[in-house]
């Protein structure tokens, strides 16, 4: 198992990052403060954090099971890109609407870009996964 982790460090780091983000969102019930109304209740719900945890677990399970399922890898990368991209975009809009509010949208956008680069390296069988 250690060798599998050493062979896929990017997936392990992204998995742990998603799990950490999910746990953070679960523990902070009022993290987002914009826009007011029903949408705010939706984005502050624990299910959003749980989704991040599930994506992170998918990364780690893929690595532990041998990292040889190319379709599963591609699906995880696409879902991960959409998830982090949505978070970064929402944080950017949150920052624009509230001005000086502290939202780490730039770092999450960088993580999204990294996931896209990782996906480019996973285009072919036997690629860098």
C-alpha positions in Angstrom: 0.0 0.0 0.0 2.9 2.4 0.8 4.2 1.9 -2.7 0.8 2.8 -4.2 0.8 6.0 -2.1 4.3 6.9 -3.3 3.3 6.3 -6.9 0.3 8.6 -6.7 1.3 11.5 -4.3 -0.8 14.1 -6.1 -4.0 12.0 -5.7 -3.3 11.4 -2.1 -2.7 15.2 -1.4 -5.8 16.1 -3.4 -7.8 13.5 -1.5 -6.6 14.8 1.9 -7.2 18.4 0.7 -10.8 17.6 -0.2 -11.4 15.8 3.1 -9.9 18.7 5.0 -12.1 21.2 3.1 -15.1 19.1 3.7 -14.5 18.8 7.4 -13.9 22.5 7.6 -17.2 23.3 5.9 -19.0 20.8 8.1 -17.6 22.4 11.2 -18.3 26.0 10.1 -22.1 26.3 9.7 -22.0 30.0 8.9 -18.9 30.1 6.7 -20.7 31.7 3.8 -22.7 34.9 4.4 -23.9 35.9 0.9 -26.4 35.9 -0.7 -29.1 36.0 1.9 -32.0 33.7 1.6 -32.6 30.0 0.8 -29.4 29.6 -1.2 -27.3 30.6 1.8 -28.9 27.8 3.8 -28.1 25.4 1.1 -24.4 26.3 0.8 -23.9 26.3 4.5 -25.5 22.9 4.9 -23.3 20.0 6.1 -24.1 18.1 2.9 -21.8 20.4 0.9 -18.9 19.5 3.3 -19.9 15.9 3.1 -19.7 16.0 -0.7 -16.1 17.2 -0.4 -15.3 14.4 2.0 -16.8 11.9 -0.4 -14.6 13.2 -3.3 -11.5 13.0 -1.1 -12.3 9.5 -0.1 -12.8 8.5 -3.7 -9.2 9.7 -4.4 -7.8 7.7 -1.5 -9.8 4.6 -2.4 -8.6 4.8 -6.0 -5.0 4.9 -4.8 -5.4 2.1 -2.2 -7.1 -0.2 -4.7 -4.1 0.0 -7.0 -4.7 3.1 -9.1 -5.4 1.0 -12.3 -9.0 2.1 -13.1 -8.5 4.8 -15.7 -12.2 5.6 -16.1 -12.6 5.9 -12.3 -9.6 8.2 -12.2 -11.0 10.4 -15.0 -14.4 10.5 -13.3 -12.8 11.5 -9.9 -10.7 14.2 -11.6 -13.8 15.7 -13.5 -15.9 15.7 -10.3 -13.1 17.1 -8.3 -12.5 19.9 -10.9 -16.2 20.8 -10.9 -16.4 20.7 -7.1 -13.3 22.9 -6.5 -14.1 25.2 -9.4 -17.6 25.8 -8.0 -16.2 26.5 -4.6 -13.6 28.9 -6.0 -16.2 30.7 -8.1 -18.6 31.0 -5.2 -15.9 32.3 -3.0 -14.9 34.9 -5.7 -18.5 36.0 -6.0 -18.7 36.2 -2.2 -15.6 38.3 -2.1 -16.9 40.6 -4.9 -20.2 41.1 -3.2 -18.9 41.7 0.3 -15.7 43.6 -0.5 -13.0 42.9 2.0 -14.4 39.6 3.2 -11.7 36.9 3.6 -12.3 34.1 1.1 -9.5 31.9 -0.2 -10.8 31.9 -3.7 -7.3 32.3 -5.3 -5.8 29.3 -3.6 -8.9 27.2 -4.5 -8.6 28.4 -8.1 -5.0 27.3 -8.1 -6.0 23.9 -6.7 -8.5 23.6 -9.5 -5.9 24.5 -12.1 -3.6 21.8 -10.6 -6.4 19.2 -10.9 -6.8 20.1 -14.5 -3.1 19.7 -15.1 -3.2 16.4 -13.4 -6.1 15.3 -15.6 -4.1 16.3 -18.7 -1.3 13.9 -17.6 -4.0 11.1 -17.2 -5.1 11.2 -20.8 -3.6 7.9 -21.9 -3.5 4.4 -20.4 -0.2 4.1 -18.5 0.1 7.8 -18.2 1.1 9.6 -15.0 -2.4 9.1 -13.6 
